Amino acid sequence: MKKALVLSAALMLVALAMPLKSNALTLTGGVSDVTGTVTNNGSAVANADVTAVCAFGKGSATVTTTTDASGAYLAQFSSLLCPAGSQINVTASYNGMTGTNNGVINEYGTDKLNVGIVNVSLVPELGVITGSIAVVAGAGAFMIVRRRHTSESNK
């Protein structure tokens, strides 16, 4: 009985010490790393501008960097400003193309967020063209149905 009590107490101390050690590492001034690769249609994008924003509580911290030749980036935050559980938003831009990705800093002070960038200037134009075609097609269909209905009522 005494051995079981001592063993239980030892296990509880170990279980309680593990989270304390993890929190102590996060709060003593370590580094939180956000890494990833920026791509466009599956190809790495070198020299893309990357902005990483870490939000925790009521505050936020921002780091800007650029990608290397293989499209990889590294944004480092102080773990005091960006501890485990913080929300991360990464935005990459290159030659008018942009992309974003979001994540959370894990208990080890890291997150990997790959970002795909696209040319967003084409999207509004396609919406206008598609919308115009839909309006014309709808008006044409209405006129055909109305004409048939009018000609049938005159018989």
Sequence and secondary structure as in RCSB ss.txt:
>XXXX:A:sequence
MKKALVLSAALMLVALAMPLKSNALTLTGGVSDVTGTVTNNGSAVANADVTAVCAFGKGSATVTTTTDASGAYLA
QFSSLLCPAGSQINVTASYNGMTGTNNGVINEYGTDKLNVGIVNVSLVPELGVITGSIAVVAGAGAFMIVRRRHT
SESNK
>XXXX:A:secstr
 HHHHHHHHHHHHHHHHHHHHHHHHHHTT EEEEEEEEEETTEE TT EEEEEEEETTEEEEEEEE  TTSEEEE
EEETTTS TT EEEEEEEETTEEEEEEEE  TTSEEE  EE B TTHHHHHHHHHHHHHHHHHHHHHHHHHHHHH
HHHT 
